[in-house]
Amino acid sequence: MAIVLSGALFSSTIIYLLVQLFGFLLIIWALLTIKISKKTHKLPHGYFFIKNGPYEIIRHPVYAGYLLLIISIVEIEFNLLRLIALIILCIAVFMKILREEYTMTQDVHEYGEYKKKTKAIIPYLL
C-alpha cells in the first residue's frame, strides 16, 4: 500500500509501461492457465501443481509478474519509502515461495524433477 500511495503508478516512459504490461500479462496468463488446467492432487487447501503455460518456464509466474509490476512502479518515482516497502515485499514473496515449495516437495513426488527443470522467478537465472 505504501508503494501505491507514495507516488505515481504509471510512467510516461515507454520502457516502464512495457515492463508493467508484461508483468500484468504474465499474471493473466498464469491465472488463466490455473483456471483451465488445474490438476487435482491431494494437496493442502489452496495449493495446486501445474506444469504447462508459463509454468513450463518458471515455477511462480504470478509472483514474477507481481514483482515486475511493483519494481517498475518503484522505479517510476523512486524514494526511500518505496524502496523500504519494496524490500519488505520482496522478502515476504520469497518467504511465501519457500513455504509453498516446501509443501510441494513434501506432497508431490514429481515436484523435485520439476524444480530441476525450471527456475522460481526469473527464467534461466533464479
PyMOL commands that set and color helices and strands:
alter all, ss='L'
color gray80, all
select helices_A, chain A and resi 2-5+14-37+53-56+61-76+80-107+111-117
alter helices_A, ss='H'
color red, helices_A
deselect
rebuild
show_as cartoon
